[in-house]
Amino acid sequence: MFMFTTAEYDFAVLLAVLAVYFTLKYRFGFAGGCLLMVLSLAIYQSYFTMAASLFLMAEIMLILRGTDVRKALIQALHAFITLAAGMAVYLVYTKTNYPLLDYRGIGSIGKTSVHDYIVSIARAYHRIIQYFVTSVPSYISGFEHVLNVFVVILIVVMVV
């Protein structure tokens, strides 16, 4: 669909992966990792979550290998510093040098309150229950609807 920007997106992926690599490989690699993360964010912000996922996978692998807890915590701290500092530098840079237009709410990035997050999470769960139980789409009827209700009840029982 957007093949004309593939090279730029691929470069942003490379920068995010290199940020993770340098952070994990070298003792003070989080400094370079932070810079690489800022550059990746400047191209395409969605790869921030990919970098966070890579850090999380590396941390899980470290724990599964039976590595010392202290070393695992230090690695997690370096990962957090890389992600947090990278995002902070990126936000400060964009706020001071490139004021965002108010196109589809992009000008209000970073202005979401904790209350808004709680309401959004509650709304998401409400819509899931609404879809499966209360306001079922017309193409789901009879036995399929009973299965949906059963699955929702089973999930609630498993969570509680």
Rosetta blueprint (number, residue, H / E / L):
1 M L
2 F L
3 M H
4 F H
5 T H
6 T H
7 A H
8 E H
9 Y H
10 D H
11 F H
12 A H
13 V H
14 L H
15 L H
16 A H
17 V H
18 L H
19 A H
20 V H
21 Y H
22 F H
23 T H
24 L H
25 K H
26 Y L
27 R L
28 F L
29 G H
30 F H
31 A H
32 G H
33 G H
34 C H
35 L H
36 L H
37 M H
38 V H
39 L H
40 S H
41 L H
42 A H
43 I H
44 Y L
45 Q L
46 S L
47 Y H
48 F H
49 T H
50 M H
51 A H
52 A H
53 S H
54 L H
55 F H
56 L H
57 M H
58 A H
59 E H
60 I H
61 M H
62 L H
63 I H
64 L H
65 R L
66 G L
67 T L
68 D L
69 V H
70 R H
71 K H
72 A H
73 L H
74 I H
75 Q H
76 A H
77 L H
78 H H
79 A H
80 F H
81 I H
82 T H
83 L H
84 A H
85 A H
86 G H
87 M H
88 A H
89 V H
90 Y H
91 L H
92 V H
93 Y H
94 T H
95 K H
96 T H
97 N H
98 Y L
99 P L
100 L L
101 L L
102 D L
103 Y L
104 R L
105 G L
106 I H
107 G H
108 S H
109 I L
110 G L
111 K L
112 T L
113 S L
114 V H
115 H H
116 D H
117 Y H
118 I H
119 V H
120 S H
121 I H
122 A H
123 R H
124 A H
125 Y H
126 H H
127 R H
128 I H
129 I H
130 Q H
131 Y H
132 F H
133 V H
134 T H
135 S L
136 V L
137 P L
138 S L
139 Y L
140 I L
141 S L
142 G L
143 F H
144 E H
145 H H
146 V H
147 L H
148 N H
149 V H
150 F H
151 V H
152 V H
153 I H
154 L H
155 I H
156 V H
157 V H
158 M H
159 V H
160 V L
